[in-house]
Amino acid sequence: MGRFSYVARTKDGKKESGIVDVPSEEALIGRLQEKGLLVVKITSLDKRQVDPGASFGRRATRRFTHRRVKLYDLVFFARQLATLLDSGITIHKSLDTLMKQVDSSMLYNVTAEAKKGVEEGLTLKDALSKHPKIFSDLWVNLVESGEASGNLALVLDRLAKYLEMQANFRRKIVSALIYPALLFFVATGAIIFFVIKIVPTFASLFESFGAELPVLTVMLVKLSVLVRKGFFPGIGILVLMTFAYKQFSQNPSGKRVVDAVKIKLPVFGNFFKILAVERFTSEMATLIEGGVPILYALEITERSVGNKILEGIIRSIKTNVREGRPLAELLDKSNFFEPLVVQMISVGEEVGELAKMFRRVANFYDEYLETFVSRFATIFEPIMLLFMGGVIGVMLVALFLPIFSMVNMASSTGAGL
């Protein structure tokens, strides 16, 4: 029989602590969980142990692969925390275990601060909410819902699945676009090299012969001179334009203009629109599955959907839902969502399976976006090859036309003699 002190929380979030005599730490955890308590920390009073994670000094012996927190770091954090809590390990020890496993130095520090906050009596939700740049509203509200319902492990597991789907989706999109992007830059680089290095050599040769140049060759030589003179200023202008675009798009008004233009683009407009809808439906599904009320779910997605046009629509929908109007009806009146979304959400409201319908819509659009990008990459390759071959072919013809003319003139002169 050993003596242990414990810190736990009720479903209402109230802190409860005490000292008890039990055979083991596992027995105490089981007893507290039977009472519906969320175990935060357990300490043995018989044998006080030094917490290896209590000090930041351990960081000096740790080697991290990177500093910033990436998406797969958050996937790992959510998945491991869900597994540890589901195994009956306290939040305090779970965070300590995660500190030993994370690869990001920033996430290590944040986890250490969260662990310290839990030790001081904060809920996990309050501890994570101190780091909004890493743990979004989605994280904080799902954790709060899990703590209130006593199903924190289950909620974190759902969050991990959502993050895994997002990471998998990004990976597929990036993989599909790598080759087209590489091909584009190689083609552009080859054309620029041809214009800057090859054309001037031929131009000097033609000038030494004093040959009369065809119109196509003259145009190419002038283009070469223009590119060489404006190469570095052009790069400077491009950098300034990129910087100005970033500043403009970070401003709320500017971001709204950019998003409005993006969804009206030919071919790609529908892609950007569906990308926003996919994120909205995916987050709504995750939040509602996690027990977050629909109004709070709409408020969270409004801030994180990533599209100012859809953000304004969600804000209007949220106000009307508060007044008791059906969500499907409001989605339909917005003219932003396709009939498929409206019908699925309408059915979800009728049968009480709103989260499931949001998830089905999100999965459908996820597959659509992957297919779109895959087809774009497949079509882009031959188009880029034809474009590159056509441009270089025209340049070669322009360079060799004067040579053919000089050869013909020489042949004619020889025959006349």
Phi, psi and chi 1 to 4 in degrees:
 res  aa     phi    psi   chi1   chi2   chi3   chi4
   1 MET       -  131.1 -170.5   71.8   69.2      -
   2 GLY  -123.5  163.4      -      -      -      -
   3 ARG  -107.7  129.2  171.6  160.8  -72.0 -164.8
   4 PHE  -132.7  145.3  -63.0   87.3      -      -
   5 SER  -103.5  147.3   67.0      -      -      -
   6 TYR  -137.1  154.3   70.4   88.2      -      -
   7 VAL  -129.4  127.0  177.9      -      -      -
   8 ALA  -142.1  170.6      -      -      -      -
   9 ARG  -131.1  144.2  -70.2 -169.0  178.1  -84.6
  10 THR   -81.0  173.8   64.4      -      -      -
  11 LYS   -64.8  -21.3  -69.2 -176.5  177.8 -179.4
  12 ASP   -83.5   -2.3  -63.0  -29.0      -      -
  13 GLY    88.9    3.8      -      -      -      -
  14 LYS   -77.2  140.4  -65.7 -179.5  179.5  178.6
  15 LYS   -80.5  137.8 -176.7  177.5  176.3 -178.9
  16 GLU  -135.6  132.3 -174.8  174.5  -52.2      -
  17 SER  -140.6  165.6   59.6      -      -      -
  18 GLY   176.7  178.5      -      -      -      -
  19 ILE  -127.3  127.5  -61.0  174.5      -      -
  20 VAL  -135.8  160.2  -66.5      -      -      -
  21 ASP  -105.7  116.6  -67.1  -39.1      -      -
  22 VAL  -138.4  161.3  -71.6      -      -      -
  23 PRO   -62.9  -36.4  -22.7   32.7      -      -
  24 SER  -156.2  168.6   64.3      -      -      -
  25 GLU   -63.8  -39.0 -177.7  176.7  -37.4      -
  26 GLU   -62.2  -38.2  -70.1   73.6   18.1      -
  27 ALA   -65.2  -39.0      -      -      -      -
  28 LEU   -66.1  -42.2  176.3   56.4      -      -
  29 ILE   -60.0  -45.1  -68.5  173.0      -      -
  30 GLY   -61.1  -41.7      -      -      -      -
  31 ARG   -64.8  -42.6 -177.6 -176.1  -62.3 -179.2
  32 LEU   -68.3  -39.2  -65.4  172.4      -      -
  33 GLN   -67.4  -32.8  -71.0  178.7  -20.0      -
  34 GLU   -63.1  -28.7  -74.0  176.9    3.1      -
  35 LYS   -82.9    0.1  -66.2 -179.7  179.6  179.6
  36 GLY    80.6   20.9      -      -      -      -
  37 LEU   -94.6  147.2  -63.1  173.7      -      -
  38 LEU   -95.3  114.0 -178.9   64.5      -      -
  39 VAL   -76.0  124.6 -176.4      -      -      -
  40 VAL   -99.4  -48.4  175.6      -      -      -
  41 LYS  -155.2  140.3 -178.0 -179.7  179.4 -178.6
  42 ILE  -130.7  133.1  -68.9  177.7      -      -
  43 THR  -128.5  131.4  -54.7      -      -      -
  44 SER   -78.8  127.7  172.8      -      -      -
  45 LEU   -92.1  -11.1  -59.4  179.6      -      -
  46 ASP   -80.0  -35.8  -64.8  -29.5      -      -
  47 LYS  -138.8   91.1 -175.8  179.9  179.4 -179.3
  48 ARG   -68.4  124.7  -58.9  -59.2  -61.8  -92.0
  49 GLN  -110.3  144.6  -62.3  177.4  -13.1      -
  50 VAL   -77.5  124.7  177.4      -      -      -
  51 ASP   -72.1  115.2 -173.3   -7.0      -      -
  52 PRO   -65.6  -16.7   25.8  -33.2      -      -
  53 GLY  -102.1    4.4      -      -      -      -
  54 ALA   -73.7  -21.9      -      -      -      -
  55 SER  -110.9  147.0  172.7      -      -      -
  56 PHE   -77.9   -6.0  -76.7   87.0      -      -
  57 GLY   -62.4  -23.2      -      -      -      -
  58 ARG   -65.2  -23.6 -179.4  173.8   52.9 -174.3
  59 ARG   -59.9  -29.2 -174.8 -175.6  171.2 -170.4
  60 ALA   -63.2  -27.7      -      -      -      -
  61 THR   -97.1   -3.9   61.6      -      -      -
  62 ARG   -90.6  145.7  -76.3  -70.8  -46.9  -85.0
  63 ARG  -116.7  124.4  -69.9 -172.9  177.9 -178.9
  64 PHE  -106.1  145.5  -57.7  101.4      -      -
  65 THR   -81.3  -22.1   58.9      -      -      -
  66 HIS  -160.2  169.0   54.6  -81.0      -      -
  67 ARG   -97.7  -54.4  179.9 -179.8  179.2  -84.4
  68 ARG   -69.7  158.6  -61.3 -175.1   65.1 -178.6
  69 VAL   -90.3  116.7 -178.5      -      -      -
  70 LYS   -98.3  169.9  -58.7  179.3 -179.2  178.5
  71 LEU   -60.9  -40.7 -179.1   56.5      -      -
  72 TYR   -70.2  -21.9   70.0   81.2      -      -
  73 ASP   -65.5  -42.3  -69.2  -45.3      -      -
  74 LEU   -69.5  -35.2  -66.2  176.0      -      -
  75 VAL   -60.7  -47.4  171.8      -      -      -
  76 PHE   -62.4  -43.8  173.0   82.2      -      -
  77 PHE   -60.4  -49.2 -173.9   92.8      -      -
  78 ALA   -65.4  -43.9      -      -      -      -
  79 ARG   -65.0  -46.3  174.3   64.6   65.1 -162.1
  80 GLN   -67.6  -40.6  -71.3  -64.3   96.9      -
  81 LEU   -64.2  -39.8 -173.2   54.9      -      -
  82 ALA   -63.3  -43.4      -      -      -      -
  83 THR   -64.5  -44.3  -58.1      -      -      -
  84 LEU   -65.0  -45.1  -69.0  165.7      -      -
  85 LEU   -66.4  -37.7  -67.1  175.2      -      -
  86 ASP   -66.3  -24.0 -168.4   48.9      -      -
  87 SER   -83.1    0.4  -58.8      -      -      -
  88 GLY    90.7    9.4      -      -      -      -
  89 ILE   -81.6  142.0  -60.4  174.8      -      -
  90 THR   -67.1  159.1   64.3      -      -      -
  91 ILE   -59.8  -41.7  -64.4  176.6      -      -
  92 HIS   -57.9  -50.8  175.6  -95.9      -      -
  93 LYS   -70.5  -33.5  -77.4 -165.2  173.5 -179.3
  94 SER   -62.6  -44.4  -63.6      -      -      -
  95 LEU   -65.4  -36.9  -68.5  173.5      -      -
  96 ASP   -63.9  -40.9 -178.5   64.0      -      -
  97 THR   -65.2  -40.8  -58.6      -      -      -
  98 LEU   -64.1  -35.1  -77.0  170.5      -      -
  99 MET   -59.1  -31.6  -75.0  174.0   59.7      -
 100 LYS   -79.7  -10.7  -59.2  172.1 -175.2  176.0
 101 GLN  -115.5  -19.4  -61.3  175.9   -3.9      -
 102 VAL   -67.9  148.4  -65.0      -      -      -
 103 ASP   -99.7  -11.2  -66.7  -35.8      -      -
 104 SER   -98.1  127.9  163.8      -      -      -
 105 SER   -66.0  -34.8   60.0      -      -      -
 106 MET   -67.4  -42.3 -175.6  180.0  -69.4      -
 107 LEU   -67.3  -32.2 -174.0   57.0      -      -
 108 TYR   -60.2  -47.8  173.4   90.4      -      -
 109 ASN   -64.6  -40.8  -69.3  -26.2      -      -
 110 VAL   -65.0  -42.8  168.3      -      -      -
 111 THR   -63.4  -39.8  -53.8      -      -      -
 112 ALA   -63.3  -41.0      -      -      -      -
 113 GLU   -67.6  -38.2  -70.6  178.6   22.7      -
 114 ALA   -64.8  -40.4      -      -      -      -
 115 LYS   -63.2  -42.3  175.6 -169.8  164.8 -169.6
 116 LYS   -63.6  -40.2 -176.5  179.2  178.7 -178.5
 117 GLY   -64.0  -39.6      -      -      -      -
 118 VAL   -64.1  -39.9  168.5      -      -      -
 119 GLU   -62.2  -32.4  -71.7  175.6  -20.3      -
 120 GLU   -84.2   -0.3  -66.6  172.6   -9.3      -
 121 GLY   107.7    3.3      -      -      -      -
 122 LEU   -75.6  152.9  -67.1  178.7      -      -
 123 THR   -74.9  162.2   62.6      -      -      -
 124 LEU   -62.4  -36.7 -178.6   60.3      -      -
 125 LYS   -60.0  -46.6  171.4 -106.0  180.0 -176.2
 126 ASP   -66.6  -36.5  -69.0  -28.0      -      -
 127 ALA   -67.0  -39.8      -      -      -      -
 128 LEU   -76.3  -32.0  -63.4 -176.7      -      -
 129 SER   -66.6  -13.7   64.1      -      -      -
 130 LYS   -73.7   -6.8  -69.3 -175.4  175.2 -178.0
 131 HIS  -128.3   67.7  -52.4  -79.7      -      -
 132 PRO   -65.2  -22.9   24.0  -33.6      -      -
 133 LYS   -72.5  -19.4  -68.5 -175.4  177.8  179.9
 134 ILE  -106.9  -47.8  -64.2  175.9      -      -
 135 PHE  -104.6  107.3  -61.5  106.2      -      -
 136 SER   -71.8  176.5   64.1      -      -      -
 137 ASP   -58.4  -33.8  -70.2  -20.8      -      -
 138 LEU   -58.6  -48.1  179.4   71.6      -      -
 139 TRP   -59.3  -54.5  -91.2   85.0      -      -
 140 VAL   -60.2  -45.5  172.4      -      -      -
 141 ASN   -71.3  -34.9  -77.2  -88.2      -      -
 142 LEU   -67.9  -41.5  -77.9  173.3      -      -
 143 VAL   -63.4  -41.6  169.1      -      -      -
 144 GLU   -60.9  -42.7 -178.2 -179.9   19.8      -
 145 SER   -63.7  -41.7  173.0      -      -      -
 146 GLY   -65.5  -39.4      -      -      -      -
 147 GLU   -67.8  -38.3  -72.0 -178.6  -47.6      -
 148 ALA   -69.5  -35.2      -      -      -      -
 149 SER   -89.9  -11.7   63.6      -      -      -
 150 GLY    79.1   13.2      -      -      -      -
 151 ASN  -118.4   45.3  -65.1  -43.8      -      -
 152 LEU   -60.7  -41.1 -176.0   55.4      -      -
 153 ALA   -62.4  -42.6      -      -      -      -
 154 LEU   -65.3  -43.0  177.6   61.4      -      -
 155 VAL   -65.2  -42.2  169.8      -      -      -
 156 LEU   -65.0  -34.2  -75.7  169.7      -      -
 157 ASP   -64.1  -42.0 -177.6   65.4      -      -
 158 ARG   -65.8  -39.0  -73.5  172.8  177.7  164.9
 159 LEU   -63.2  -42.1  175.9   60.1      -      -
 160 ALA   -61.7  -41.3      -      -      -      -
 161 LYS   -63.1  -41.2  -72.5  178.5 -179.8  177.4
 162 TYR   -62.7  -46.6  165.1   75.3      -      -
 163 LEU   -64.1  -36.9  -65.7  173.6      -      -
 164 GLU   -63.9  -40.9  -76.2  169.7   -8.2      -
 165 MET   -64.2  -40.9  -73.7 -170.3  -66.8      -
 166 GLN   -64.6  -43.1  -69.3  -65.3  -52.7      -
 167 ALA   -64.5  -41.8      -      -      -      -
 168 ASN   -65.0  -40.2 -172.1   45.3      -      -
 169 PHE   -63.9  -46.3  174.8   71.3      -      -
 170 ARG   -60.8  -42.0  -74.4 -170.5 -172.3 -179.6
 171 ARG   -62.2  -41.1 -175.6  166.1   54.4 -109.8
 172 LYS   -67.1  -41.4  -72.2  179.8  179.4  178.6
 173 ILE   -64.5  -46.7  -62.7  -63.6      -      -
 174 VAL   -63.6  -42.8  170.6      -      -      -
 175 SER   -61.6  -39.2  -61.8      -      -      -
 176 ALA   -70.6  -28.6      -      -      -      -
 177 LEU   -94.4  -11.5  -67.8  177.2      -      -
 178 ILE   -60.5  -51.0  -78.2  177.7      -      -
 179 TYR   -65.2  -46.9 -176.9   69.1      -      -
 180 PRO   -57.7  -41.4  -26.0   35.0      -      -
 181 ALA   -64.7  -43.2      -      -      -      -
 182 LEU   -63.1  -42.7 -178.1   62.9      -      -
 183 LEU   -63.1  -40.5 -172.7   61.9      -      -
 184 PHE   -62.8  -46.5  172.4   78.2      -      -
 185 PHE   -68.3  -37.1  -75.0  113.3      -      -
 186 VAL   -65.1  -44.4  169.1      -      -      -
 187 ALA   -62.9  -45.1      -      -      -      -
 188 THR   -62.7  -44.0  -55.6      -      -      -
 189 GLY   -62.4  -40.6      -      -      -      -
 190 ALA   -64.8  -41.9      -      -      -      -
 191 ILE   -66.8  -43.0  -67.8  171.2      -      -
 192 ILE   -63.3  -43.0  -68.5  174.3      -      -
 193 PHE   -61.0  -42.0  176.8   78.9      -      -
 194 PHE   -61.7  -44.6 -163.4   94.2      -      -
 195 VAL   -69.8  -39.0  170.4      -      -      -
 196 ILE   -82.6  -36.4  -68.9  177.6      -      -
 197 LYS  -104.9  -45.5  -68.7  -66.7 -176.6 -178.5
 198 ILE   -78.6  -47.6  -54.1  -60.8      -      -
 199 VAL   -59.4  -45.5  173.3      -      -      -
 200 PRO   -58.7  -34.7  -25.9   35.8      -      -
 201 THR   -62.7  -47.0  -57.4      -      -      -
 202 PHE   -67.4  -36.6  -83.2   82.6      -      -
 203 ALA   -62.5  -40.3      -      -      -      -
 204 SER   -64.3  -39.5  -60.2      -      -      -
 205 LEU   -63.8  -45.4  179.8   64.6      -      -
 206 PHE   -64.6  -37.6  -62.4  148.5      -      -
 207 GLU   -65.8  -37.0 -172.4  177.5   -7.6      -
 208 SER   -67.3  -29.8   65.1      -      -      -
 209 PHE   -84.8  -14.7  -76.8  123.2      -      -
 210 GLY    66.7   27.0      -      -      -      -
 211 ALA   -77.5  149.4      -      -      -      -
 212 GLU   -82.1  123.6 -174.9  177.0  -11.7      -
 213 LEU   -92.7  141.5  -58.1  178.4      -      -
 214 PRO   -64.7  162.2  -19.5   30.7      -      -
 215 VAL   -59.1  -42.3  175.8      -      -      -
 216 LEU   -61.9  -40.5 -173.8   60.9      -      -
 217 THR   -68.4  -41.6  -52.7      -      -      -
 218 VAL   -60.3  -42.4  172.0      -      -      -
 219 MET   -63.2  -40.2  -69.0  175.3   60.6      -
 220 LEU   -66.5  -41.5 -179.2   59.8      -      -
 221 VAL   -64.4  -42.6  170.8      -      -      -
 222 LYS   -63.8  -38.7  -72.4 -176.7  177.2  179.8
 223 LEU   -62.6  -40.3  175.4   64.0      -      -
 224 SER   -62.7  -43.8  174.6      -      -      -
 225 VAL   -63.4  -42.0  172.5      -      -      -
 226 LEU   -64.0  -42.7 -179.0   63.9      -      -
 227 VAL   -67.2  -42.6  171.1      -      -      -
 228 ARG   -65.0  -39.9  -80.5 -176.3  -68.5  145.3
 229 LYS   -72.7  -33.9  -73.8 -176.8  177.0  179.5
 230 GLY  -102.6   11.0      -      -      -      -
 231 PHE   -62.6  -58.2 -176.9   72.9      -      -
 232 PHE   -69.9  -42.6  -69.9  107.2      -      -
 233 PRO   -59.3  -36.1  -25.6   35.1      -      -
 234 GLY   -63.9  -41.5      -      -      -      -
 235 ILE   -63.1  -41.5  -69.1  177.9      -      -
 236 GLY   -61.7  -42.3      -      -      -      -
 237 ILE   -64.8  -39.8  -67.9  171.9      -      -
 238 LEU   -62.9  -41.9 -176.2   61.5      -      -
 239 VAL   -64.0  -43.7  170.8      -      -      -
 240 LEU   -64.0  -40.2  -72.8  174.7      -      -
 241 MET   -65.4  -39.3  -72.2  177.3   63.7      -
 242 THR   -64.1  -44.1  -57.1      -      -      -
 243 PHE   -63.7  -42.9  176.4   76.8      -      -
 244 ALA   -64.3  -39.1      -      -      -      -
 245 TYR   -64.2  -42.2  170.5   77.6      -      -
 246 LYS   -63.2  -43.3  -75.3 -174.5  176.4 -179.0
 247 GLN   -64.6  -42.0  -66.8  -62.3  -46.1      -
 248 PHE   -66.0  -42.5 -179.4   72.9      -      -
 249 SER   -74.5  -18.4   60.1      -      -      -
 250 GLN   -81.8  -19.9  -72.9  175.3   -2.4      -
 251 ASN   -76.6  134.7 -179.4  -81.4      -      -
 252 PRO   -53.0  -43.8  -27.5   35.2      -      -
 253 SER   -66.7  -42.3  -59.3      -      -      -
 254 GLY   -65.5  -40.7      -      -      -      -
 255 LYS   -61.5  -37.1 -178.8   71.4  164.4   59.0
 256 ARG   -64.4  -42.0 -174.5  177.0 -178.5   82.1
 257 VAL   -63.7  -44.8  172.0      -      -      -
 258 VAL   -61.3  -45.3  170.4      -      -      -
 259 ASP   -65.8  -36.8  -71.6  -22.6      -      -
 260 ALA   -64.7  -40.3      -      -      -      -
 261 VAL   -68.0  -41.7  170.9      -      -      -
 262 LYS   -59.6  -43.0  -77.5  166.0   65.0  175.1
 263 ILE   -79.0   -5.0   62.9  176.2      -      -
 264 LYS  -106.0    1.3  -69.0  179.6 -179.5  178.1
 265 LEU   -65.2  144.3  -71.0  173.0      -      -
 266 PRO   -67.4  142.7   21.2  -30.6      -      -
 267 VAL    70.0  -57.1 -178.0      -      -      -
 268 PHE   -88.6  -12.1  -67.5   98.5      -      -
 269 GLY   -59.3  -45.3      -      -      -      -
 270 ASN   -65.9  -32.7 -163.0   48.3      -      -
 271 PHE   -62.1  -48.5  171.6   82.3      -      -
 272 PHE   -66.2  -35.2  -72.0  116.4      -      -
 273 LYS   -66.2  -47.4 -175.6  176.6  179.6  179.1
 274 ILE   -68.2  -31.7  -70.5  178.2      -      -
 275 LEU   -60.1  -41.8 -174.5   64.6      -      -
 276 ALA   -67.8  -41.6      -      -      -      -
 277 VAL   -66.3  -38.1  174.1      -      -      -
 278 GLU   -62.2  -42.4 -173.1  -84.0  -23.7      -
 279 ARG   -66.6  -41.5 -176.1  165.5 -175.9  176.3
 280 PHE   -60.8  -50.8  166.2   70.7      -      -
 281 THR   -68.1  -36.1   52.8      -      -      -
 282 SER   -66.5  -44.0 -176.9      -      -      -
 283 GLU   -68.9  -39.3  -72.9 -163.3    4.3      -
 284 MET   -61.5  -42.8  -75.6  -65.8  -67.8      -
 285 ALA   -60.9  -46.1      -      -      -      -
 286 THR   -64.3  -42.9  -56.4      -      -      -
 287 LEU   -67.6  -44.9  -72.0  162.5      -      -
 288 ILE   -67.8  -38.9  -64.3  172.8      -      -
 289 GLU   -61.0  -32.7  -74.0  170.9   -9.2      -
 290 GLY   -81.0    1.6      -      -      -      -
 291 GLY    90.2   11.3      -      -      -      -
 292 VAL   -79.9  129.6  177.3      -      -      -
 293 PRO   -57.3  151.2  -23.5   33.4      -      -
 294 ILE   -61.0  -36.3 -172.2  168.4      -      -
 295 LEU   -65.0  -42.9  -81.1  173.1      -      -
 296 TYR   -65.8  -38.1  -72.8  125.2      -      -
 297 ALA   -61.9  -42.8      -      -      -      -
 298 LEU   -64.9  -38.3  -72.9  168.5      -      -
 299 GLU   -65.0  -39.3 -172.5  173.5  -26.0      -
 300 ILE   -69.6  -46.3  -65.7  164.7      -      -
 301 THR   -66.3  -29.5   52.9      -      -      -
 302 GLU   -59.3  -38.3  176.1 -167.8  -23.9      -
 303 ARG   -84.3  -18.4  -65.5 -166.0  -65.1  -93.8
 304 SER  -120.2    2.5   59.8      -      -      -
 305 VAL   -69.9  -25.2   74.5      -      -      -
 306 GLY    85.2    8.2      -      -      -      -
 307 ASN  -136.5  118.7 -176.7  -71.6      -      -
 308 LYS   -64.3  -32.9  -74.9  -68.5 -179.6 -178.6
 309 ILE   -66.1  -49.2  -54.7  -59.5      -      -
 310 LEU   -67.5  -32.0 -176.9   53.2      -      -
 311 GLU   -60.2  -44.3 -178.7 -178.2  -49.1      -
 312 GLY   -65.1  -37.2      -      -      -      -
 313 ILE   -65.6  -43.3  -68.2  170.7      -      -
 314 ILE   -63.5  -38.3  -63.8  170.9      -      -
 315 ARG   -60.8  -42.9 -171.7 -179.5  -57.0  114.1
 316 SER   -67.2  -42.0  175.4      -      -      -
 317 ILE   -61.9  -41.9  -71.6  173.3      -      -
 318 LYS   -59.8  -41.9 -178.9 -178.4   65.1  177.2
 319 THR   -63.4  -42.0  -57.6      -      -      -
 320 ASN   -74.2  -33.0  -72.6  -77.7      -      -
 321 VAL   -64.6  -36.8  166.8      -      -      -
 322 ARG   -60.6  -28.5 -172.9  178.3  -73.5  112.5
 323 GLU   -86.0   -1.1  -63.7  172.8   -4.0      -
 324 GLY    99.6    8.4      -      -      -      -
 325 ARG   -81.8  148.1  -62.7 -179.0   63.9 -178.5
 326 PRO   -64.1  141.1  -19.1   30.9      -      -
 327 LEU   -65.5  -42.7  178.9   59.4      -      -
 328 ALA   -59.8  -40.5      -      -      -      -
 329 GLU   -62.7  -40.1  176.1 -171.5  -32.3      -
 330 LEU   -70.4  -37.7  -61.9  169.6      -      -
 331 LEU   -62.8  -39.9  -66.0  177.1      -      -
 332 ASP   -65.5  -43.1 -172.6   26.7      -      -
 333 LYS   -71.3  -18.1  -71.8 -172.3  175.4 -178.7
 334 SER   -71.8  -21.0   69.8      -      -      -
 335 ASN    60.7   17.5  -65.8  -38.9      -      -
 336 PHE  -101.7  -30.2 -168.4   89.7      -      -
 337 PHE   -97.9  142.7  -62.5   89.3      -      -
 338 GLU   -73.2  157.8  -65.7 -177.0   -4.4      -
 339 PRO   -54.0  -32.8  -27.0   35.0      -      -
 340 LEU   -56.8  -47.5  168.4   69.0      -      -
 341 VAL   -62.7  -45.9 -178.6      -      -      -
 342 VAL   -60.7  -45.2  176.2      -      -      -
 343 GLN   -65.7  -42.7  -69.0  -62.3  -36.2      -
 344 MET   -64.6  -43.7  -65.9  -75.9  -81.0      -
 345 ILE   -68.3  -36.5  -60.3  -52.2      -      -
 346 SER   -60.7  -44.9  178.0      -      -      -
 347 VAL   -63.7  -41.6  171.5      -      -      -
 348 GLY   -60.3  -40.1      -      -      -      -
 349 GLU   -67.3  -38.0  -73.3 -176.6  -54.5      -
 350 GLU   -69.0  -40.7  -70.9  176.4    5.6      -
 351 VAL   -97.7   -0.3  -59.1      -      -      -
 352 GLY    75.3   27.1      -      -      -      -
 353 GLU  -123.1   49.2  -64.1  -75.1   -6.3      -
 354 LEU   -63.1  -44.0 -167.0   55.5      -      -
 355 ALA   -61.4  -42.4      -      -      -      -
 356 LYS   -63.6  -40.3 -175.9 -178.7  -68.1 -174.6
 357 MET   -69.5  -40.0  -69.5  -54.8  170.9      -
 358 PHE   -59.4  -40.9  -92.5  120.8      -      -
 359 ARG   -65.6  -40.0  179.5   64.1   65.7 -162.3
 360 ARG   -65.9  -41.3  -73.2 -177.6  178.8  177.7
 361 VAL   -62.5  -44.5  173.4      -      -      -
 362 ALA   -61.1  -43.1      -      -      -      -
 363 ASN   -64.8  -40.2  -69.2  -21.1      -      -
 364 PHE   -61.8  -47.5  172.7   78.8      -      -
 365 TYR   -70.8  -29.9  -79.9  137.3      -      -
 366 ASP   -61.5  -45.3 -177.6   71.0      -      -
 367 GLU   -66.2  -38.4  -68.1  177.9    6.0      -
 368 TYR   -61.5  -45.6  170.5   86.3      -      -
 369 LEU   -64.9  -40.7  -67.5  169.9      -      -
 370 GLU   -62.5  -42.5  -71.1  178.3   17.0      -
 371 THR   -64.6  -42.1  -57.2      -      -      -
 372 PHE   -59.8  -48.8  178.8   91.1      -      -
 373 VAL   -64.8  -40.2  172.6      -      -      -
 374 SER   -62.6  -44.3  177.4      -      -      -
 375 ARG   -67.5  -39.0  -72.3  178.1  178.6  174.5
 376 PHE   -60.3  -44.2  168.0   75.2      -      -
 377 ALA   -63.4  -38.7      -      -      -      -
 378 THR   -67.1  -40.5  -56.8      -      -      -
 379 ILE   -76.9  -35.1  -65.0  171.4      -      -
 380 PHE   -63.5  -37.4 -178.0   82.2      -      -
 381 GLU   -58.7  -56.1  179.0 -178.1  -11.1      -
 382 PRO   -65.0  -33.8   20.2  -30.9      -      -
 383 ILE   -63.5  -44.2  -69.4  175.9      -      -
 384 MET   -66.1  -39.4 -179.2   53.6   64.8      -
 385 LEU   -64.4  -41.9  -70.4  173.9      -      -
 386 LEU   -65.3  -41.4  -73.2  172.1      -      -
 387 PHE   -62.8  -47.3  171.4   75.5      -      -
 388 MET   -63.7  -44.7 -178.0  178.7  175.4      -
 389 GLY   -63.8  -39.1      -      -      -      -
 390 GLY   -65.7  -45.2      -      -      -      -
 391 VAL   -64.1  -47.8  170.7      -      -      -
 392 ILE   -67.3  -35.1  -67.5 -179.9      -      -
 393 GLY   -62.5  -43.7      -      -      -      -
 394 VAL   -63.9  -39.8  169.8      -      -      -
 395 MET   -63.7  -42.3  -70.5 -179.3  176.4      -
 396 LEU   -63.6  -41.8  -72.2  173.8      -      -
 397 VAL   -61.8  -42.5  169.6      -      -      -
 398 ALA   -62.8  -34.4      -      -      -      -
 399 LEU   -78.5  -33.5  -68.6  179.2      -      -
 400 PHE   -91.6  -13.2  -78.0   98.2      -      -
 401 LEU   -57.7  -47.4  -88.2  177.4      -      -
 402 PRO   -61.5  -35.6  -22.4   34.3      -      -
 403 ILE   -65.0  -43.8  -63.9  176.0      -      -
 404 PHE   -62.3  -39.9  -67.0  148.1      -      -
 405 SER   -63.5  -43.2  -61.6      -      -      -
 406 MET   -65.2  -38.9  -73.8 -172.5  -73.2      -
 407 VAL   -65.1  -43.2  169.8      -      -      -
 408 ASN   -63.8  -41.1  -71.9  -26.6      -      -
 409 MET   -62.8  -41.7  -72.0  177.5   60.4      -
 410 ALA   -65.4  -38.4      -      -      -      -
 411 SER   -66.4  -40.8  -61.1      -      -      -
 412 SER   -65.5  -41.0  -60.5      -      -      -
 413 THR   -64.1  -42.1  -55.7      -      -      -
 414 GLY   -64.3  -38.8      -      -      -      -
 415 ALA   -69.4  -35.5      -      -      -      -
 416 GLY   -67.1  -33.4      -      -      -      -
 417 LEU   -73.8      -  -65.9  174.4      -      -
